[in-house]
Amino acid sequence: MDELSLYESILGLQEPWAVEHVELSKDGVVHVYTEHDRDAETLCPECGCACPRYDTRDKSWRHLDTCQFQTIVHGAVPRAKCPEHGVLQVNVPWAERNSRFTLLFEAMAIQWLKEASINAVSRRLGLSWNATDGIMRRAVARGLSARESVDYQHIAVDEVSSKKGHKYITIVSNESGQVVDVQDDRSKSSLAAFYTSLSERELDSIQTVSMDMSPAYLSATKEHVDGWEQKICFDKFHVAMDLNKAVDSVRKGEMRFAPADQRRPLHLSRFNWLRSEGKLKSHHWDTINSLSKVAKKTARAWAIRQYAMQLWNYSTRGWAQRAWARWYGWAARSRLTPIKTVAASIKKNLWGIINAIVHRKSNAGAESINSRIKLLKVRARGFRNKERFKTAILFQLGGLCLIPAHLN
């Protein structure tokens, strides 16, 4: 096989395209020149109809290196004069429109971007930051357009900080850990935009929506999801977080009145009180038992918190409701203001908590995704704008087919 046939095979060329000649320049770059048969029909890239050739434009694309030599593909690309769509450049088989890289080169860059930051890949491949970013954006657009079906049966909604200054984005993920949508901000309109993008069949397929007690997310779901009374599940993690804040508030208040020799031990015991029971080791128990004699209010708040966490083990709605009613009675009579405040909030949203218990749903998967998103921010050293951040999330966590279809 000669070098012309070799590069025709590598680039996947068929009539009317062929490799005209190949040369190695003095600066160590392989140049592959292609040509389009002048007697062949030119096809409109929009409708595929045969059209008169209007003219040609010289274009070039970066290709995979040949051995250690950088390789550039050149082509005089015809433009077709379509009666309906006007003068348009015909498609070439080795690259997508508006790209200066061949499909094989983009596929390699995508594999690198899965493992490293844009800056690192840019240095490794000798590209500008914008060129590498363009490869990522085209990959995400390609993946989204090729996405046929998504599992929306059990979704989770959470917000992630995009920048300092209370700038957030809304993340929607499914049970398999796939980010299915990313929206600006954390408002009602953010989640509503996701719901309105779904078809009626996809909306009807939703069985549970796990979220925190955000009024904005709650309002959007009530407005767009039928049967939301049985589908909205309030996340255990956020309930535990609210109770932890209440316990810590009680501890801080009690510390001011504790004996002087006990204030420092009570101050240092903060995380002992906030650990889940399964993570308490013997020395944690020793500290809690010792301080319970001094910090009786903190011990009572901690006991109320521990009891609430055990109530997630029920499996039937009736038993769970009765158990939470007993817990609420204890919390309401505790004479601990932070605990009573959280108890009132839980009572108001108890229906969503019971749904989470019965359906066995939580935002654990969403919290895991949030951790991975934070790592993306660290690896990229932040993002210039929100759109770049959203693209990176969908690229890494969207479960999209990023490689051009005919290369898979």
C-alpha positions in Angstrom: 0.0 0.0 0.0 1.5 3.4 -1.0 1.3 6.5 1.1 -1.7 7.9 -0.8 -3.8 4.8 -0.3 -2.6 4.6 3.3 -3.9 8.1 4.1 -7.1 7.6 2.2 -7.8 4.6 4.4 -6.9 6.4 7.6 -9.1 9.4 6.7 -11.9 7.1 5.5 -12.0 8.7 2.0 -14.2 7.5 -0.8 -15.2 8.9 -4.1 -15.4 11.8 -4.9 -12.6 12.4 -2.3 -9.0 11.2 -2.8 -5.5 12.1 -1.5 -3.6 14.0 -4.1 -0.1 14.0 -2.5 1.7 13.8 0.8 4.9 15.8 1.7 7.1 16.3 4.7 8.1 19.9 5.2 11.5 21.1 6.4 10.1 22.0 9.8 9.0 18.4 10.4 5.3 18.6 9.5 3.4 16.1 7.4 1.0 17.7 4.9 -1.7 15.6 3.4 -3.4 17.2 0.4 -6.9 16.0 -0.6 -8.9 16.8 -3.7 -12.6 16.5 -4.7 -13.4 15.2 -8.1 -14.4 18.2 -10.2 -16.8 16.1 -12.3 -18.6 14.7 -9.3 -21.9 16.2 -7.9 -21.7 18.6 -5.0 -24.3 18.0 -2.4 -26.0 20.6 -0.2 -25.0 19.9 3.4 -28.5 20.9 4.6 -30.9 18.9 2.2 -28.4 16.6 0.5 -29.6 17.6 -3.0 -27.1 17.7 -5.9 -26.3 21.3 -6.7 -23.9 23.2 -9.1 -20.5 23.8 -7.7 -20.1 27.5 -6.8 -16.4 27.7 -5.9 -13.8 26.1 -3.6 -12.2 27.2 -0.4 -8.8 26.1 0.9 -9.1 24.6 4.4 -6.8 22.7 6.8 -7.3 20.5 9.8 -4.9 19.2 12.5 -4.8 15.3 12.4 -3.2 12.7 14.6 0.6 12.7 14.4 2.3 10.5 11.9 4.9 8.8 14.1 6.5 11.8 15.8 5.5 14.3 13.1 2.6 16.7 13.4 0.2 16.1 10.5 -2.0 18.6 8.7 -4.8 17.7 6.3 -5.4 20.2 3.5 -8.3 20.3 1.1 -9.9 22.6 -1.5 -13.4 22.2 -0.3 -16.2 22.9 -2.8 -19.2 25.1 -2.0 -22.6 24.1 -3.4 -25.1 26.6 -4.7 -28.4 25.3 -3.4 -31.6 26.9 -4.8 -33.2 26.6 -1.3 -30.3 27.1 1.2 -27.9 29.3 -0.8 -24.1 28.8 -1.1 -22.8 26.4 1.5 -19.6 24.5 2.0 -20.0 20.8 1.5 -19.3 18.3 4.3 -15.9 16.6 4.4 -15.7 13.0 5.7 -12.8 13.5 8.1 -14.1 16.4 10.1 -17.2 18.1 11.4 -18.4 21.5 10.2 -16.8 24.5 11.9 -14.0 22.4 13.3 -10.3 22.8 12.5 -9.5 19.2 13.7 -10.1 15.8 12.2 -12.6 13.5 13.9 -9.8 11.2 14.9 -7.8 14.0 16.5 -10.9 15.2 18.4 -11.5 11.7 19.6 -8.0 11.5 21.0 -8.4 14.9 22.6 -11.7 13.9 24.2 -10.0 10.9 25.8 -7.3 13.2 27.3 -9.9 15.6 28.5 -11.6 12.8 30.4 -8.4 12.5 32.4 -6.9 16.0 32.7 -7.8 19.7 32.7 -8.1 21.8 29.6 -4.8 23.6 30.5 -3.0 20.2 30.8 -4.4 18.9 27.5 -3.7 22.1 25.7 0.0 21.9 26.8 0.2 18.2 25.9 -1.3 18.6 22.4 0.2 22.0 21.6 -3.2 23.7 21.3 -4.6 27.0 22.5 -7.0 27.0 25.5 -9.9 28.1 23.2 -9.2 25.3 20.7 -9.3 22.7 23.4 -12.4 24.2 24.9 -14.0 24.1 21.5 -13.4 20.3 21.2 -15.1 19.8 24.6 -18.1 22.0 23.7 -18.6 20.2 20.4 -18.3 16.8 22.1 -21.1 17.8 24.6 -23.3 19.2 21.8 -22.7 16.0 19.9 -23.6 13.9 22.9 -26.7 15.8 23.7 -28.0 15.6 20.1 -27.4 11.9 20.0 -29.0 11.2 23.4 -32.1 9.1 22.7 -33.5 8.0 26.0 -32.9 9.0 29.6 -34.1 7.3 32.8 -36.2 9.9 34.6 -38.0 7.5 37.0 -36.1 8.5 40.1 -34.4 11.9 39.9 -32.5 14.0 42.5 -32.2 17.8 42.5 -29.5 19.7 44.3 -27.6 23.0 43.9 -23.8 23.5 43.5 -21.8 26.6 44.1 -20.4 27.9 40.8 -18.5 30.9 42.1 -18.0 32.9 45.3 -20.7 35.3 46.3 -23.6 32.8 46.4 -23.6 31.9 42.7 -25.2 28.6 42.1 -26.3 26.2 39.5 -29.0 23.5 39.7 -28.0 19.9 39.0 -30.6 17.2 38.1 -29.3 13.6 38.2 -30.9 10.2 38.0 -30.6 7.0 39.9 -27.7 5.7 37.9 -25.6 8.7 38.8 -26.0 10.5 35.4 -26.3 14.3 35.3 -29.3 14.7 33.1 -29.6 18.5 33.2 -27.8 21.6 34.4 -29.5 24.9 34.9 -28.5 28.4 36.0 -29.2 29.5 39.6 -31.3 27.7 42.2 -34.6 29.4 41.6 -38.0 28.1 40.8 -37.5 29.0 37.1 -34.2 26.9 37.1 -36.0 23.6 37.9 -39.1 24.6 35.9 -36.8 25.0 32.8 -35.8 21.3 33.2 -39.4 20.1 33.6 -40.6 22.1 30.6 -37.8 20.5 28.4 -39.3 17.1 29.0 -42.0 15.5 26.9 -45.3 14.6 28.5 -44.3 10.9 28.5 -41.0 11.7 30.2 -42.8 13.8 32.9 -45.3 11.0 33.5 -42.4 8.5 33.9 -41.1 10.4 37.0 -41.8 8.3 40.1 -39.8 10.2 42.8 -38.0 13.5 43.0 -35.5 13.7 45.9 -34.6 17.2 47.1 -34.0 19.4 50.1 -36.8 21.5 51.5 -36.1 24.4 49.1 -39.3 26.3 48.6 -38.2 27.1 45.0 -37.6 23.5 44.0 -40.8 22.4 45.8 -42.9 25.0 44.0 -41.6 24.1 40.6 -42.2 20.4 41.1 -45.7 21.0 42.4 -46.5 23.0 39.3 -45.1 20.5 36.7 -45.3 17.0 38.2 -48.6 15.3 38.6 -49.1 13.3 41.8 -46.3 15.3 43.5 -47.8 14.5 46.9 -46.5 11.0 46.7 -43.4 11.7 44.6 -41.5 14.4 46.4 -38.9 13.0 48.8 -37.1 15.2 51.3 -33.6 14.2 51.7 -32.4 12.6 54.9 -29.0 14.4 54.6 -30.6 17.8 54.9 -32.8 16.8 57.8 -29.7 15.5 59.6 -27.9 18.7 58.8 -30.6 20.8 60.3 -30.7 18.7 63.4 -26.9 18.9 63.7 -27.1 22.7 63.5 -29.7 22.6 66.3 -27.6 20.3 68.5 -24.5 22.5 68.0 -26.5 25.6 68.8 -27.6 24.1 72.1 -24.0 23.1 72.8 -22.7 26.7 72.2 -25.4 28.2 74.4 -24.8 25.8 77.2 -21.0 26.2 77.0 -21.3 29.8 78.3 -22.8 28.6 81.6 -20.7 25.4 82.0 -18.0 25.3 84.8 -14.8 26.9 83.7 -12.9 23.6 83.7 -15.5 22.0 81.4 -15.8 24.7 78.8 -12.7 23.7 76.7 -13.6 19.9 76.7 -17.2 20.9 75.7 -15.8 23.1 73.0 -13.5 20.4 71.6 -16.4 17.8 71.7 -18.3 19.5 68.9 -17.8 16.7 66.3 -18.5 14.0 68.8 -22.1 15.2 69.1 -22.5 15.5 65.3 -21.3 12.1 64.3 -23.8 9.5 63.2 -24.2 6.7 65.7 -22.6 4.1 63.5 -19.4 6.2 63.3 -19.0 6.7 67.1 -16.0 4.9 68.5 -15.4 4.0 72.1 -13.5 7.2 72.9 -16.3 9.3 71.4 -18.8 7.5 73.6 -16.5 8.1 76.6 -16.5 11.9 75.9 -20.3 12.0 75.4 -21.0 10.1 78.5 -18.6 12.2 80.6 -19.9 15.6 79.3 -23.6 14.5 79.5 -23.4 15.0 83.3 -22.4 18.6 82.7 -24.0 19.5 79.4 -27.5 18.0 80.1 -29.3 20.1 77.5 -26.8 19.2 74.8 -27.1 15.6 75.7 -30.9 15.8 75.5 -30.7 17.6 72.1 -28.3 14.9 70.9 -30.6 12.1 72.0 -33.5 13.7 70.1 -31.3 13.9 67.0 -30.2 10.3 67.3 -33.8 9.1 67.7 -34.9 11.0 64.6 -32.2 9.3 62.5 -33.5 5.9 63.5 -36.9 6.7 62.2 -35.7 6.3 58.6 -35.7 2.5 59.0 -39.4 2.1 58.8 -40.9 0.7 55.6 -44.7 1.4 55.9 -46.3 4.8 55.8 -48.6 4.3 58.8 -45.9 3.1 61.2 -43.5 5.8 60.1 -46.1 8.6 60.6 -46.8 7.3 64.1 -43.2 7.1 65.0 -42.5 10.7 63.8 -45.5 11.9 65.7 -44.0 10.5 68.9 -40.7 12.1 68.1 -42.3 15.5 67.4 -44.0 15.4 70.8 -40.7 14.8 72.5 -38.9 17.5 70.5 -41.7 20.1 71.0 -41.6 19.5 74.8 -37.8 19.6 75.0 -37.6 23.3 76.0 -34.7 23.6 73.6 -35.5 26.4 71.2 -33.2 25.3 68.3 -34.7 21.8 68.5 -38.2 23.1 68.6 -37.6 25.3 65.5 -36.3 22.3 63.5 -39.1 20.1 64.8 -41.7 22.6 63.5 -40.1 22.6 60.1 -40.0 18.8 60.1 -43.7 18.6 61.0 -44.6 21.0 58.2 -42.7 18.9 55.7 -43.3 15.5 57.2 -45.2 14.2 54.2 -42.1 14.5 52.0 -40.0 12.8 54.7 -42.5 9.9 54.9 -42.3 9.6 51.1 -38.5 9.3 51.3 -38.8 6.6 53.9 -41.4 4.6 52.0 -39.6 4.9 48.6 -36.2 4.4 50.2 -34.8 7.5 48.4 -32.2 10.1 49.4 -29.9 12.6 47.8 -26.8 10.4 48.5 -26.1 10.0 44.8 -26.6 13.7 44.2 -24.1 14.5 47.1 -21.6 12.1 45.5 -22.0 14.0 42.2 -21.5 17.3 44.0 -18.2 16.0 45.4 -17.0 15.1 41.9 -18.1 18.5 40.6 -16.0 20.2 43.3 -13.0 18.1 42.2 -13.6 19.4 38.6 -13.5 22.9 39.9 -10.2 22.2 41.8 -8.7 20.5 38.8 -9.6 23.4 36.5 -8.7 26.0 39.1 -12.2 27.5 38.7 -14.1 28.4 35.5 -14.3 31.6 33.7 -18.0 31.6 33.3 -21.1 29.5 34.2 -21.5 28.1 30.7 -18.0 26.6 30.8 -18.7 25.1 34.1 -22.0 23.6 32.9 -20.2 22.2 29.8 -17.5 20.5 31.9 -20.1 18.9 34.2 -22.0 17.4 31.2 -18.8 16.3 29.6 -17.5 14.5 32.7 -20.8 13.4 34.4 -23.5 13.5 31.7 -23.1 9.9 30.5 -23.0 11.2 27.0 -21.6 9.6 23.9 -18.9 12.2 23.1 -17.0 10.4 20.4 -18.3 10.9 16.8 -20.8 8.1 16.0 -18.9 6.4 13.2 -15.8 6.1 15.3 -17.5 4.1 18.1 
